[in-house]
């Protein structure tokens, strides 16, 4: 027998209550029964996004919300700033260019955070810039960008701050309204503790005004149409009924735990993994800008990162993620977001120690686990 553990930065584990809710017989989406569930779920989303604005629910991956943020708010030829510090910053640029936007790219070393001064410089030089696009948590590098500082730069300009919060919303504090974030997007398969298939997008009133003059083509991802239907407790097109029912259960779990407690849990788990990495002499990928969603570590010299990921998954039953592009085979990404607790971390660290030993690296068994335990004990009275 081999028990499986999912500790990759998406998809993430799904709690039993959500799984059971999604296993119930499907109900029709144009009924009062579903509308009541939808209404309650949409309100709970506002709690997690920390906003009074509507949070649109789309049947898509998070990329759908990213694309919709561009097509609904801009016209071909508009100039934007894209912070490119990894695969998903790169995605903002690719979507923007696909719809004819002119991209001013700020390239950031993988594992680093953008310097707000670099963004301010372009904004000052080009007052016609329409938006700044950034990741709150760059999943590919496990780095967090300074969203609060970027929001301060765009708040009093005719310029939007568009934030990919796909591995950030529900992980660490990202108060949309309080900071002045104009567009915040996320996806179901991360801290929302669901399978892939739902995307979320919340827009400020400032962003909705941009929508009035935007000329990029759109059909399925029509935010104005979705907002209108949201008022009637439904969606413009067929929703992912079972996923939305599961979402309601997951959001209730988050509300019961309390958002600040959710943030504290993620912080504790993240610190424990980083302490374990230090004890195991594993170099961190993003030591100066760590995200609480996942931790990236460089594999030891002489160890093939691809083989390590494969061994963990296929022989030990523990799924983590490797690196992408130039980091392929060089790093291991350990996720600690969503439905993850103390003993998931113990499994993660113990399995890494054991796998490294099996692959010929001299690892002191238990050293990383002990370092993690010291911090994980903070979660108990």
C-alpha positions in Angstrom: 0.0 0.0 0.0 1.2 3.5 -0.8 -0.7 6.5 0.5 -0.5 9.6 -1.8 0.4 13.1 -0.6 -0.2 16.2 -2.8 2.2 19.0 -1.9 2.6 20.8 -5.2 1.6 24.4 -5.6 -1.6 23.5 -7.5 -3.7 21.5 -7.6 -3.7 21.2 -3.9 -5.5 18.8 -1.5 -9.3 19.0 -1.3 -11.0 18.6 2.1 -13.4 15.8 2.6 -16.4 18.0 3.2 -15.9 19.7 -0.2 -15.4 16.3 -1.9 -18.6 15.0 -0.4 -20.6 18.1 -1.4 -19.3 17.8 -4.9 -20.3 14.1 -5.0 -24.0 14.9 -4.5 -26.3 14.6 -7.4 -26.0 17.6 -9.8 -28.7 20.1 -9.7 -29.8 22.4 -12.5 -28.1 25.8 -12.5 -31.2 27.8 -13.5 -33.1 27.0 -10.4 -33.9 28.9 -7.1 -32.0 26.1 -5.2 -28.7 26.7 -7.1 -29.2 30.5 -7.0 -29.4 30.4 -3.2 -26.1 28.4 -3.0 -24.5 30.8 -5.6 -25.6 33.9 -3.7 -24.1 32.6 -0.4 -20.9 31.5 -2.1 -20.4 34.9 -3.9 -20.8 36.7 -0.6 -18.2 34.5 1.1 -15.8 35.2 -1.7 -15.9 38.9 -0.8 -14.7 38.0 2.7 -11.7 36.2 1.3 -10.9 38.9 -1.3 -11.4 41.5 1.5 -13.6 43.6 -0.8 -17.0 45.1 -1.1 -16.9 44.6 -4.8 -18.4 41.8 -6.7 -16.2 38.7 -7.2 -16.9 37.2 -10.6 -17.0 33.4 -10.8 -15.8 31.9 -14.1 -15.7 28.3 -15.4 -12.0 28.4 -16.3 -8.5 28.1 -14.9 -6.9 31.2 -13.4 -5.5 32.1 -16.8 -9.1 32.8 -17.9 -9.4 35.5 -15.3 -6.1 36.9 -16.4 -7.1 37.1 -20.0 -10.5 38.6 -19.1 -8.8 41.3 -17.1 -7.0 42.4 -20.2 -9.8 42.0 -22.8 -12.4 43.8 -20.6 -10.3 46.8 -19.6 -8.0 47.8 -22.6 -7.9 48.6 -26.2 -5.3 47.5 -28.8 -2.3 50.0 -28.6 -2.7 50.7 -24.9 0.6 50.7 -23.0 1.0 48.6 -19.9 3.8 47.7 -17.5 4.4 43.9 -16.9 6.6 42.7 -14.0 8.2 39.6 -15.4 9.9 37.6 -12.6 8.8 34.1 -13.7 6.6 32.0 -15.9 3.4 33.7 -14.8 4.7 37.3 -15.1 5.7 36.2 -18.6 2.1 35.1 -19.1 0.8 38.6 -18.4 3.1 39.8 -21.2 2.0 37.1 -23.7 -1.7 37.7 -23.1 -1.2 41.5 -23.4 0.7 41.1 -26.7 -1.9 38.7 -28.1 -4.5 41.5 -27.8 -2.3 44.2 -29.3 -1.2 46.0 -26.1 2.2 47.6 -25.9 4.2 46.0 -23.1 6.8 47.8 -21.1 8.6 44.8 -19.5 10.4 45.0 -16.2 12.5 41.8 -16.1 13.2 40.6 -12.5 15.7 37.9 -11.7 13.8 34.7 -10.8 13.5 34.4 -7.0 13.7 38.2 -6.5 10.9 40.8 -6.0 10.5 43.8 -8.2 11.8 47.2 -7.0 8.9 49.6 -6.8 11.3 52.4 -7.9 11.7 50.7 -11.3 7.9 50.8 -11.8 7.7 54.4 -10.6 10.4 55.4 -13.1 8.4 54.1 -16.1 5.1 55.6 -14.7 6.8 59.0 -14.3 8.3 58.8 -17.8 5.2 57.6 -19.5 2.1 59.1 -17.9 -0.1 57.4 -20.5 0.6 53.9 -19.0 -2.8 52.2 -18.4 -1.9 49.4 -16.0 0.8 47.7 -14.0 0.5 43.9 -14.0 2.2 41.8 -11.4 2.0 38.5 -9.4 1.4 38.8 -5.7 3.0 35.3 -5.5 5.1 34.1 -8.4 4.4 30.4 -8.3 7.3 29.4 -10.5 9.9 31.0 -8.2 8.1 31.0 -4.8 8.7 34.8 -4.5 6.3 37.5 -3.4 6.1 41.0 -5.0 5.5 44.2 -3.0 1.8 44.7 -3.9 1.1 47.3 -1.2 3.9 49.5 -2.4 2.8 49.1 -6.1 -0.8 50.0 -5.2 0.5 53.2 -3.6 2.1 54.1 -7.0 -1.1 53.6 -9.1 -3.7 54.7 -6.6 -3.8 58.4 -7.6 -3.0 57.9 -11.3 -5.2 57.0 -14.2 -3.6 53.6 -14.1 -4.8 50.2 -12.8 -2.9 47.8 -10.6 -3.8 44.3 -11.8 -2.7 41.5 -9.5 -2.5 37.8 -10.1 -3.3 36.5 -6.7 -3.7 32.8 -7.8 -1.3 31.5 -5.2 -1.8 34.5 -2.8 -5.5 35.0 -2.1 -6.3 33.0 1.0 -2.6 32.5 1.8 -1.3 35.9 3.0 -2.9 39.3 3.7 -3.9 41.0 0.4 -6.7 43.4 1.3 -8.0 44.5 -2.1 -10.0 47.5 -0.9 -7.7 48.8 1.8 -4.6 48.8 -0.4 -6.3 50.0 -3.6 -5.8 47.0 -5.8 -7.9 47.5 -9.0 -8.1 43.9 -10.3 -7.4 40.8 -8.2 -7.7 37.4 -9.8 -7.4 33.9 -8.4 -8.2 30.2 -9.1 -9.9 27.3 -7.3 -7.1 24.8 -7.2 -4.8 26.7 -4.8 -5.8 28.1 -1.3 -9.5 27.7 -2.2 -8.9 23.9 -1.7 -10.8 22.7 -4.8 -10.0 20.9 -8.0 -9.0 23.1 -11.0 -11.9 24.7 -13.0 -12.9 28.0 -11.4 -11.4 31.4 -11.8 -12.3 34.5 -9.8 -11.9 38.2 -10.7 -12.7 41.2 -8.6 -12.6 44.8 -10.0 -12.6 48.2 -8.3 -14.9 50.9 -9.4 -11.9 52.6 -11.1 -11.4 49.4 -13.1 -15.1 49.2 -14.1 -14.8 52.7 -15.6 -11.9 51.4 -17.8 -14.3 48.7 -19.0 -16.7 51.3 -20.5 -14.2 52.3 -23.2 -12.2 49.1 -23.7 -12.3 47.8 -27.3 -10.4 44.5 -27.1 -12.6 41.7 -28.5 -14.3 39.4 -26.0 -17.2 37.0 -25.8 -17.1 34.3 -23.1 -15.0 36.3 -20.7 -17.4 39.3 -20.7 -17.1 40.8 -17.3 -20.0 43.3 -17.7 -22.3 40.5 -18.7 -21.1 38.3 -15.7 -21.6 41.2 -13.3 -25.1 41.7 -14.5 -25.9 38.0 -14.0 -24.2 38.0 -10.6 -26.9 40.5 -9.4 -29.4 37.8 -10.3 -27.4 35.1 -8.4 -26.4 33.3 -11.6 -23.8 33.3 -14.3 -23.9 34.3 -18.0 -23.1 30.8 -19.2 -23.3 27.3 -17.7 -21.4 27.3 -14.4 -19.3 24.5 -13.0 -22.2 23.5 -10.7 -20.4 20.9 -8.6 -17.3 23.0 -8.2 -19.4 26.0 -7.0 -21.1 23.8 -4.5 -17.7 22.6 -3.3 -16.5 26.2 -3.2 -19.2 27.1 -0.8 -18.0 24.3 1.6 -14.4 25.4 1.3 -15.2 29.0 1.9 -17.2 28.1 5.1 -14.1 26.3 6.4 -12.0 29.4 5.7 -14.6 31.7 7.4 -14.8 29.3 10.4 -11.0 29.3 10.8 -10.9 33.1 10.4 -8.9 34.8 7.7 -6.2 36.1 10.0 -5.8 32.6 11.5 -5.5 31.2 7.9 -2.7 33.7 7.2 -1.0 32.8 10.5 -1.2 29.1 9.6 0.4 29.6 6.2 3.1 31.8 7.7 3.9 29.1 10.3 4.1 26.3 7.7 6.2 28.5 5.4 8.7 29.3 8.2 8.9 25.7 9.2 9.9 24.6 5.7 12.5 27.3 5.4 13.9 26.3 8.8 14.1 22.7 7.7 15.8 23.7 4.4 18.4 25.7 6.4 19.0 22.7 8.7 19.4 20.4 5.7 21.9 22.9 4.0 19.5 23.4 1.1 19.8 26.9 -0.5 16.5 28.8 -0.8 15.4 30.1 -4.2 13.8 33.3 -2.9 15.4 34.1 0.5 14.8 37.8 0.3 11.2 37.8 -1.0 9.7 34.5 0.2 6.0 33.6 -0.6 4.1 31.8 2.1 2.4 29.7 -0.6 5.4 27.5 -1.5 9.2 27.3 -0.8 11.7 26.7 -3.5 15.1 25.1 -2.7 18.0 24.2 -4.9 18.8 20.5 -4.9 22.2 19.6 -3.7 25.1 19.4 -6.1 25.3 16.1 -7.8 21.6 15.4 -7.4 19.3 15.5 -10.5 16.2 17.6 -9.5 14.1 15.8 -12.1 15.0 12.4 -10.7 14.3 13.7 -7.1 10.8 14.9 -8.0 10.1 11.6 -9.8 11.4 9.5 -6.9 9.4 11.4 -4.4 6.2 11.0 -6.5 6.6 7.5 -7.9 8.4 5.7 -5.1 7.3 7.5 -2.0 3.9 8.8 -3.1 4.7 12.4 -2.3 4.1 14.9 -5.1 6.1 18.1 -5.1 7.1 20.3 -8.1 10.3 20.9 -9.9 11.6 23.9 -11.7 10.7 25.4 -15.0 12.8 26.8 -17.9 16.4 27.4 -16.8 15.6 26.1 -13.3 14.4 22.7 -14.6 16.2 19.9 -12.8 17.8 22.4 -10.3 15.1 23.1 -7.8 12.3 21.5 -5.7 9.1 23.4 -4.8 7.4 22.4 -1.6 3.9 23.8 -1.4 2.2 24.7 1.9 -1.1 26.3 0.9 -4.7 25.5 1.2 -5.7 22.2 3.0 -2.3 21.6 4.5 -1.4 21.3 8.1 1.5 20.4 10.5 1.8 16.8 9.6 1.8 17.4 5.9 4.9 19.4 6.4 6.5 16.6 8.5 5.8 14.2 5.6 7.3 16.6 3.1 10.5 17.2 5.0 11.0 13.5 6.0 10.4 12.4 2.5 13.0 14.8 1.1 15.6 13.6 3.6 14.9 10.0 2.7 14.8 10.6 -1.0 18.1 12.5 -1.0 19.7 9.6 1.0 18.4 7.1 -1.5 19.8 9.2 -4.4 23.3 9.2 -2.9 23.3 12.5 -1.1 24.7 12.4 2.4 21.7 13.7 4.4 21.4 13.6 8.2 18.0 12.0 8.7 15.7 13.8 11.0 17.6 17.1 11.1 15.3 19.0 8.9 12.2 17.4 10.5 13.4 18.5 14.0 14.0 22.1 12.8 10.5 22.2 11.3 8.9 20.7 14.5 10.3 23.6 16.6 8.3 26.1 14.6 5.2 23.8 14.0 4.8 23.5 17.8 3.7 27.2 17.8 0.4 26.0 16.4 -0.4 24.1 19.6 -1.5 25.4 23.0 
